[in-house]
Amino acid sequence: MPRRPPRLTGDETLDDALIAFLDELDPIDRRIALETLGTALTMARGNVARLDRKIVNTALKEMRQAFSVFAPLRSRLKVTLFGSARTAKHDPTYATARELAAQMAAKDWMVVTGAGPGIMEAGHEGAGGDHSIGVNIQLPFEAEPNPFIAADPKLINFKYFFTRKLIFIKESDAFVLLPGGFGTMDEAFELLTLIQTGKSDLHPIIMLDAPGGSFWRTWEETFIGMLIKNGMIDHEDRSFFHVTDDVADAVAQIERFYRVYHSGRYVEGRLVLRLKRVPPRALLERLSEEFADILDGPIESVEATEAERRDDDVPDLPRIALRFDRTHTGRLRALLDRVNDEG
């Protein structure tokens, strides 16, 4: 009998039945599945309102559907486009979004949008059906998916914003934000907050205007400038995003981020950065000294950890490990840029 996971129902007979039901799974997957089932069953018997049960049920269903759609596409790089649903087709911003999507699709990136009209429709028009994924939100208005994704099996419908945003952020490798309203601002600050606090991996975030546009430059100079002036964020936090009105520059910034860097993961207190090539030892020594203020010890070249090999988490790639203070994420982004530029 396997060791019982710590959080099941508390009913020994029911716990044994759950363990037997999932006995063929990998031990780690079995433990997670048992804890999930145990939580659901405990809630079913608990003093929980019916609305709360409905929220949990719907959220789980939405995540299950989304995970199943994205599962066969996990190896594909994906860029998410955010922006206003009210952008008209004759607006230069629509053409900019369409061109950005077309250029990324030409490089075999998948293009993810909220599946609605405006900027979202422009993204799917530019990317084409084979490179499009739709993550639609059901609203009293603007709820119909755009015609470029409406009949596509890669369209997912959500009731809740929070599950939809989870999928956007979890499944994407880069983000491009075009001018938009409350929803776009919400998505922008969600991204920046998760990266600043270390709750998300670093990703390229591009604030893209139509040529000659000033929406994002004004946003940066006024709002972000005010936050820095009042000490609410660090000056280095500007490095989380890049403002431009040039599609070619936006594409280049995304490609630059993945020039050497592949992905990252914390293992036993160390941040392990998986890379496409081994950086020179002299560069690691320079970076260890230059970024000593955010590191506890030198940056080291390492082999794949046991946890990474167990999860088949790109074990063949070279990697470096560092003990990051997990606070100054803007400085970490600067370090990563140096690896990409000089590595």
C-alpha positions as CSV (number, residue, x, y, z in Angstrom):
1,M,0.0,0.0,0.0
2,P,1.5,3.4,-1.0
3,R,2.0,6.0,1.6
4,R,-1.2,8.0,2.0
5,P,-1.1,11.6,0.7
6,P,-1.5,14.1,3.5
7,R,-4.8,15.7,2.3
8,L,-7.6,13.4,1.5
9,T,-11.1,13.1,2.9
10,G,-10.4,11.9,6.4
11,D,-12.6,8.8,5.7
12,E,-10.2,5.8,5.7
13,T,-12.5,3.6,3.6
14,L,-13.1,6.3,1.0
15,D,-9.4,7.2,1.0
16,D,-8.5,3.6,0.3
17,A,-11.0,3.4,-2.6
18,L,-9.5,6.6,-4.1
19,I,-6.0,5.2,-3.9
20,A,-7.1,2.0,-5.6
21,F,-8.9,3.9,-8.3
22,L,-5.8,5.8,-9.3
23,D,-3.3,3.1,-8.5
24,E,-1.9,2.9,-12.1
25,L,-0.8,6.5,-12.2
26,D,2.8,7.7,-11.7
27,P,3.3,8.1,-7.9
28,I,3.6,11.9,-8.1
29,D,0.6,12.3,-10.5
30,R,-1.4,9.9,-8.3
31,R,-0.7,12.0,-5.2
32,I,-1.8,15.2,-6.9
33,A,-4.9,13.5,-8.3
34,L,-5.8,12.1,-4.9
35,E,-5.4,15.5,-3.2
36,T,-7.6,17.1,-5.9
37,L,-10.3,14.5,-5.5
38,G,-10.0,14.6,-1.7
39,T,-10.5,18.4,-1.7
40,A,-13.6,18.1,-4.0
41,L,-15.1,15.4,-1.8
42,T,-14.4,17.2,1.4
43,M,-16.0,20.3,0.0
44,A,-19.0,18.2,-1.0
45,R,-19.6,17.3,2.6
46,G,-18.5,20.6,4.1
47,N,-20.4,23.8,5.1
48,V,-20.0,25.4,1.7
49,A,-22.6,27.5,-0.2
50,R,-24.0,26.2,-3.4
51,L,-22.6,29.1,-5.4
52,D,-19.1,28.3,-4.1
53,R,-19.5,24.7,-5.3
54,K,-20.6,26.0,-8.7
55,I,-17.6,28.3,-9.0
56,V,-15.2,25.4,-8.2
57,N,-17.0,23.0,-10.6
58,T,-17.0,25.5,-13.5
59,A,-13.4,26.6,-12.9
60,L,-12.2,22.9,-13.0
61,K,-14.2,22.2,-16.1
62,E,-12.7,25.3,-17.9
63,M,-9.2,24.4,-16.9
64,R,-9.6,20.8,-17.9
65,Q,-10.9,21.8,-21.4
66,A,-8.1,24.4,-21.8
67,F,-5.3,22.0,-20.8
68,S,-6.6,19.4,-23.2
69,V,-6.6,21.9,-26.1
70,F,-3.1,23.2,-25.3
71,A,-1.6,19.8,-24.5
72,P,-0.7,18.8,-28.1
73,L,0.6,22.3,-28.7
74,R,3.0,22.5,-25.7
75,S,6.1,22.3,-27.9
76,R,5.0,25.3,-30.0
77,L,6.1,28.8,-29.1
78,K,3.1,31.1,-28.5
79,V,2.6,34.8,-28.4
80,T,-0.6,36.4,-26.9
81,L,-2.0,39.6,-28.3
82,F,-4.0,41.9,-26.0
83,G,-5.9,45.0,-27.1
84,S,-9.2,46.7,-27.6
85,A,-12.2,44.8,-28.9
86,R,-13.5,48.2,-30.2
87,T,-10.6,48.8,-32.7
88,A,-12.1,49.2,-36.1
89,K,-10.7,47.5,-39.2
90,H,-9.8,50.8,-40.8
91,D,-7.8,51.8,-37.7
92,P,-3.9,51.7,-38.2
93,T,-3.7,49.8,-34.9
94,Y,-5.7,46.9,-36.5
95,A,-3.3,46.7,-39.3
96,T,-0.4,46.8,-36.9
97,A,-1.8,43.9,-34.9
98,R,-2.5,41.9,-38.1
99,E,1.1,42.5,-39.4
100,L,2.6,41.5,-36.0
101,A,0.6,38.3,-36.0
102,A,1.5,37.5,-39.6
103,Q,5.2,38.0,-38.9
104,M,5.2,35.8,-35.8
105,A,3.2,33.0,-37.6
106,A,5.8,33.2,-40.4
107,K,8.3,32.2,-37.8
108,D,6.0,29.3,-36.8
109,W,4.8,30.9,-33.6
110,M,1.2,30.3,-32.5
111,V,-0.9,33.5,-31.9
112,V,-3.3,33.5,-29.0
113,T,-6.0,36.1,-28.6
114,G,-9.2,36.5,-26.7
115,A,-11.0,35.5,-29.8
116,G,-13.3,38.5,-30.0
117,P,-13.4,41.4,-32.5
118,G,-11.0,44.3,-32.8
119,I,-7.4,43.6,-32.0
120,M,-8.2,40.0,-31.3
121,E,-9.7,39.5,-34.8
122,A,-6.7,41.3,-36.4
123,G,-4.4,38.8,-34.6
124,H,-6.2,35.8,-36.0
125,E,-6.6,37.3,-39.4
126,G,-2.9,37.9,-39.6
127,A,-1.9,34.5,-38.1
128,G,-4.2,32.3,-40.1
129,G,-6.2,29.4,-38.8
130,D,-3.3,26.9,-38.4
131,H,-1.4,29.3,-36.2
132,S,-4.4,30.7,-34.2
133,I,-5.7,29.8,-30.7
134,G,-8.8,31.5,-29.3
135,V,-9.4,32.0,-25.6
136,N,-12.9,33.5,-25.5
137,I,-14.8,35.1,-22.5
138,Q,-18.6,34.8,-22.4
139,L,-20.0,38.3,-21.9
140,P,-23.4,40.0,-22.3
141,F,-21.8,41.8,-25.2
142,E,-18.8,41.3,-27.5
143,A,-19.1,37.6,-26.7
144,E,-19.2,36.1,-30.2
145,P,-15.8,34.8,-31.4
146,N,-14.5,36.4,-34.5
147,P,-15.0,34.6,-37.9
148,F,-11.4,33.6,-38.2
149,I,-11.5,31.3,-35.1
150,A,-15.3,30.7,-34.6
151,A,-15.3,27.2,-36.1
152,D,-11.8,26.2,-35.0
153,P,-11.4,23.3,-32.5
154,K,-8.6,25.5,-30.9
155,L,-11.3,27.9,-29.6
156,I,-11.9,27.7,-25.8
157,N,-14.8,29.4,-24.1
158,F,-14.6,30.7,-20.5
159,K,-17.1,32.0,-18.0
160,Y,-14.6,33.3,-15.6
161,F,-11.9,35.9,-16.3
162,F,-9.6,34.4,-13.7
163,T,-9.4,31.0,-15.3
164,R,-9.0,32.6,-18.7
165,K,-6.1,34.8,-17.5
166,L,-4.4,31.8,-15.9
167,I,-4.4,30.1,-19.3
168,F,-3.2,33.1,-21.2
169,I,-0.2,33.5,-18.8
170,K,0.6,29.8,-18.3
171,E,0.6,28.9,-21.9
172,S,2.3,31.8,-23.6
173,D,5.9,32.6,-24.2
174,A,5.6,36.3,-25.1
175,F,3.0,39.0,-24.8
176,V,2.2,41.9,-27.1
177,L,-0.2,44.6,-25.9
178,L,-1.8,47.1,-28.3
179,P,-3.9,50.1,-27.2
180,G,-7.0,49.1,-25.2
181,G,-9.3,49.9,-22.3
182,F,-9.9,48.5,-18.8
183,G,-9.4,44.9,-20.0
184,T,-6.1,45.6,-21.6
185,M,-4.9,47.6,-18.6
186,D,-6.0,44.7,-16.3
187,E,-4.0,42.2,-18.4
188,A,-1.0,44.5,-18.6
189,F,-0.8,45.0,-14.8
190,E,-1.6,41.3,-14.1
191,L,1.5,40.4,-16.3
192,L,3.7,43.0,-14.6
193,T,2.6,42.0,-11.1
194,L,3.2,38.3,-11.6
195,I,6.6,38.9,-13.1
196,Q,7.6,41.5,-10.4
197,T,6.6,39.2,-7.6
198,G,8.2,36.1,-9.1
199,K,4.8,34.3,-9.5
200,S,5.5,34.0,-13.2
201,D,8.6,33.3,-15.2
202,L,10.1,36.2,-17.1
203,H,8.7,36.7,-20.5
204,P,9.0,39.4,-23.2
205,I,6.2,42.0,-22.9
206,I,5.9,44.4,-25.8
207,M,3.7,47.5,-25.7
208,L,3.0,48.1,-29.4
209,D,1.5,51.2,-31.0
210,A,0.7,51.8,-34.6
211,P,3.5,53.7,-36.4
212,G,3.6,57.2,-34.9
213,G,1.3,56.3,-32.1
214,S,1.8,57.5,-28.5
215,F,-0.6,55.5,-26.4
216,W,2.0,53.3,-24.7
217,R,4.7,56.0,-24.6
218,T,2.3,58.3,-22.8
219,W,1.3,55.5,-20.4
220,E,4.9,54.8,-19.6
221,E,5.9,58.4,-19.1
222,T,2.9,59.4,-17.0
223,F,1.6,56.4,-15.1
224,I,4.8,54.3,-14.8
225,G,6.8,57.5,-14.3
226,M,4.5,58.4,-11.4
227,L,5.0,55.0,-9.8
228,I,8.8,55.3,-10.0
229,K,8.8,58.9,-8.7
230,N,6.7,57.9,-5.7
231,G,8.9,54.9,-4.9
232,M,6.1,52.4,-5.6
233,I,8.2,50.4,-8.1
234,D,11.9,50.3,-8.8
235,H,13.4,52.0,-11.8
236,E,14.7,48.6,-13.0
237,D,11.1,47.4,-13.3
238,R,10.9,49.3,-16.5
239,S,12.9,46.4,-18.0
240,F,9.8,44.2,-17.7
241,F,8.3,45.7,-20.9
242,H,9.4,47.3,-24.1
243,V,7.5,50.2,-25.8
244,T,7.7,50.5,-29.6
245,D,5.6,51.6,-32.6
246,D,7.6,49.3,-35.0
247,V,6.4,45.8,-35.7
248,A,9.9,44.7,-36.8
249,D,11.3,46.0,-33.5
250,A,8.6,44.1,-31.5
251,V,9.5,40.8,-33.3
252,A,13.2,41.4,-32.8
253,Q,12.7,42.0,-29.0
254,I,10.8,38.7,-28.7
255,E,13.5,36.8,-30.6
256,R,16.2,38.5,-28.6
257,F,14.7,37.2,-25.4
258,Y,15.0,33.6,-26.6
259,R,18.3,34.0,-28.4
260,V,20.1,32.0,-25.7
261,Y,17.5,31.6,-22.9
262,H,15.1,28.7,-23.1
263,S,13.2,28.4,-19.8
264,G,13.7,28.6,-16.0
265,R,12.8,26.6,-12.9
266,Y,13.5,26.8,-9.2
267,V,15.0,23.6,-7.8
268,E,15.9,23.3,-4.1
269,G,16.3,27.1,-3.7
270,R,18.3,27.7,-6.8
271,L,17.0,29.3,-10.0
272,V,18.1,27.0,-12.9
273,L,18.1,28.7,-16.3
274,R,18.0,26.3,-19.3
275,L,19.9,27.7,-22.3
276,K,20.4,26.9,-26.0
277,R,24.2,27.1,-25.7
278,V,26.8,27.1,-23.0
279,P,27.8,30.7,-22.0
280,P,31.6,31.4,-21.7
281,R,33.0,30.9,-18.2
282,A,34.4,34.4,-18.3
283,L,30.9,35.8,-18.9
284,L,29.5,33.9,-15.9
285,E,32.3,35.2,-13.7
286,R,31.7,38.8,-14.9
287,L,27.9,38.5,-14.3
288,S,28.5,36.9,-10.9
289,E,30.5,40.0,-9.9
290,E,28.3,42.6,-11.6
291,F,25.0,41.2,-10.1
292,A,26.4,40.2,-6.7
293,D,23.8,42.5,-5.1
294,I,21.0,40.1,-6.0
295,L,22.9,36.8,-5.8
296,D,24.1,34.6,-3.0
297,G,27.2,33.1,-4.5
298,P,28.5,32.7,-8.1
299,I,26.6,31.7,-11.2
300,E,27.5,28.1,-12.0
301,S,27.2,25.8,-15.0
302,V,25.3,22.7,-13.9
303,E,23.8,19.4,-15.1
304,A,20.1,18.7,-15.2
305,T,18.8,18.1,-11.7
306,E,17.1,14.9,-10.6
307,A,13.8,16.7,-10.5
308,E,14.2,18.0,-14.1
309,R,15.2,14.5,-15.3
310,R,12.3,12.9,-13.6
311,D,9.9,15.4,-15.2
312,D,11.7,15.1,-18.6
313,D,12.1,18.9,-18.4
314,V,14.5,19.6,-21.3
315,P,17.3,17.6,-19.5
316,D,19.6,17.7,-22.6
317,L,19.9,21.5,-22.6
318,P,22.9,23.2,-21.0
319,R,22.0,25.2,-17.9
320,I,23.3,27.6,-15.3
321,A,22.2,27.9,-11.6
322,L,22.1,30.9,-9.4
323,R,20.8,31.7,-5.9
324,F,18.6,34.8,-6.6
325,D,17.2,36.9,-3.8
326,R,13.7,36.6,-5.4
327,T,13.1,40.3,-4.7
328,H,14.9,42.4,-7.4
329,T,13.3,40.8,-10.5
330,G,14.1,43.9,-12.6
331,R,17.8,43.2,-12.0
332,L,17.3,39.6,-12.8
333,R,15.8,40.6,-16.2
334,A,18.9,42.7,-16.8
335,L,21.1,39.7,-16.0
336,L,19.1,37.6,-18.4
337,D,19.4,40.2,-21.2
338,R,23.2,40.1,-20.7
339,V,23.2,36.3,-21.1
340,N,21.1,36.6,-24.3
341,D,23.3,39.4,-25.8
342,E,26.7,38.1,-24.8
343,G,26.1,34.3,-24.3
